[in-house]
């Protein structure tokens, strides 16, 4: 979470994403009489590019979660392999956003709410990248377990669908800077935690009763843990939304 507790009016909501182009700033001559105004125009363009990049990255990560859950449900190894193959693109998107945010801070010297907004979006991009890693982690376990034996639990599918729904919900809250939606999304993580702990207990019981299932059960527990961690990271994003909307830091999952 952000370190600052300074309050202020919430920044304006995201512009309607076009998702078709990136916006590049231009240099402003120092001797231009309207330099301050032009600097603001450049900053606004760069900030919009960051927002647009976050939305695009969120769409990539959302697609990865949905595909990983579908692969888990259908025991589809080829689909799982596709999720893993797409993960480097998510990593690249996060690196590009980080570079753009750093460049914007260094060249435009934003202060107050603008600086907080950029730092918060940097944190969001990091959480999205890690969620993408968790989606790839689920896909890897699908490949290891294979398609010849049933995955055996509707709980994993339920966890995956809940995690996907929370991610899509928090992205909407981020676009709209909707504090109440962010809080609602964060509260949904409790159900994922409940399902995870229940699955963990059942898996251990089966591994004790059937030693031949230990290897498979361990990999399914890895997949369950990745799904549980997605819920935690979605909550982290929700906390950033609340901060941007209110200027206050809150722990939404104490």
CORJO-V589150 format. One record per pair of residues at least 4 apart in sequence whose ideal C-beta (glycine too) atoms are under 7 Angstrom apart, sorted by the first residue. I is the first residue (numbers start at 0). J is the second residue. Records with the same first field share a line. If there is no record, write none. Layout:
I = J + J
This chain:
0 = 238 + 248
1 = 115 + 118 + 119 + 122 + 242 + 248
3 = 115
4 = 248
5 = 246
6 = 246 + 247
7 = 111 + 112 + 246
8 = 112
9 = 176 + 243 + 244
10 = 112 + 116 + 243
12 = 175 + 176
13 = 50 + 174
14 = 47 + 50
16 = 51 + 54
18 = 51 + 54 + 55
21 = 48 + 51
22 = 44 + 47 + 48
24 = 41 + 44 + 45
25 = 41
27 = 31 + 34 + 37 + 38 + 41
29 = 34
31 = 37
33 = 37
34 = 38
35 = 39
36 = 40
37 = 41
38 = 42 + 107
39 = 43
40 = 44
41 = 45 + 107
42 = 46 + 107 + 109
43 = 47
44 = 48
45 = 49 + 103 + 107
46 = 50 + 103
47 = 51
48 = 52 + 99
49 = 53 + 96 + 99 + 100 + 103 + 117 + 120
50 = 54
51 = 55
52 = 56 + 92 + 95 + 96 + 99
53 = 57 + 96 + 120 + 123 + 124
54 = 58 + 174
55 = 59 + 92
56 = 60 + 89 + 92 + 93 + 96 + 124 + 127
57 = 61 + 127 + 170
58 = 62
59 = 63 + 88 + 89 + 92
60 = 64 + 89 + 127 + 130 + 131 + 166
61 = 65 + 166 + 167 + 170
62 = 66
63 = 67 + 82 + 85 + 89 + 131 + 134
64 = 68 + 134 + 162 + 163 + 166 + 229
65 = 69 + 163
66 = 70 + 78 + 81 + 82
67 = 71 + 82 + 134 + 137 + 138
68 = 72 + 156 + 159 + 160 + 163
69 = 73 + 78
70 = 75 + 78 + 79 + 82 + 138 + 141
71 = 137 + 141 + 150 + 155 + 156 + 159 + 222
72 = 156
73 = 78
74 = 141 + 146 + 150
75 = 79
76 = 80 + 141 + 142 + 145 + 146
77 = 81
78 = 82
79 = 83 + 138 + 141 + 142
80 = 84 + 142
81 = 85
82 = 134 + 135 + 138
83 = 135 + 138 + 139
86 = 90 + 131 + 132 + 135
87 = 91
88 = 92
89 = 93 + 128 + 131
90 = 94 + 128
91 = 95
92 = 96
93 = 97 + 124 + 125 + 127 + 128
94 = 98
95 = 99
96 = 100 + 124
97 = 101 + 121 + 124
98 = 102
99 = 103
100 = 104 + 117 + 120 + 121
101 = 105
102 = 106
103 = 107 + 117
104 = 109 + 114 + 117
109 = 113 + 114 + 117
110 = 114
112 = 116
113 = 117
114 = 118
115 = 119
116 = 120 + 243
117 = 121
118 = 122
119 = 123 + 239 + 242 + 243
120 = 124
121 = 125
122 = 126 + 239
123 = 127 + 173 + 236 + 239
124 = 128
125 = 129
126 = 130 + 232 + 235 + 236
127 = 131
128 = 132
129 = 133 + 232
130 = 134 + 166 + 229 + 232
131 = 135
132 = 136
133 = 137 + 225 + 228 + 229
134 = 138
135 = 139
136 = 140 + 221 + 225
137 = 141 + 222 + 225 + 226
138 = 142
139 = 143
140 = 144 + 218 + 219 + 221 + 222
143 = 218
144 = 150 + 215 + 218 + 219
148 = 215
150 = 155 + 219
152 = 198
153 = 157
154 = 158 + 194 + 197 + 198
155 = 159 + 198 + 219 + 222 + 223 + 226
156 = 160
157 = 161 + 194
158 = 162 + 191 + 194 + 195 + 223 + 226
159 = 163 + 226
160 = 164
161 = 165 + 187 + 190 + 191
162 = 166 + 191 + 226 + 229 + 230
163 = 167
164 = 168
165 = 169 + 184 + 187 + 188 + 230 + 233
166 = 170 + 229 + 233
167 = 171
168 = 172 + 180 + 184
169 = 173 + 181 + 184 + 233 + 236 + 237 + 240
170 = 174
171 = 175 + 180
172 = 177 + 180 + 181 + 184 + 237 + 240
173 = 236 + 240
176 = 240 + 243 + 244
177 = 181
178 = 182 + 240 + 241 + 244 + 245
179 = 183
180 = 184
181 = 185 + 237 + 240 + 241
182 = 186 + 237 + 241 + 251
184 = 233 + 237
185 = 234 + 237 + 251 + 252
188 = 192 + 230 + 231 + 233 + 234 + 252
189 = 193
190 = 194
191 = 195 + 226 + 227 + 230
192 = 196 + 227 + 230
193 = 197
194 = 198
195 = 199 + 223 + 227
196 = 200
197 = 201
198 = 202 + 223
199 = 203 + 220 + 223
200 = 204
201 = 205
202 = 206 + 216 + 219 + 220
203 = 207
204 = 208
205 = 209 + 212 + 216
206 = 212 + 213 + 216
212 = 216
213 = 217
214 = 218
215 = 219
216 = 220
217 = 221
218 = 222
219 = 223
220 = 224
221 = 225
222 = 226
223 = 227
224 = 228
225 = 229
228 = 232
229 = 233
230 = 234
231 = 235
232 = 236
233 = 237
234 = 238 + 251 + 252
235 = 239
236 = 240
237 = 241 + 251
238 = 242 + 249 + 251
239 = 243
240 = 244
241 = 245 + 249 + 251
242 = 246 + 247 + 248
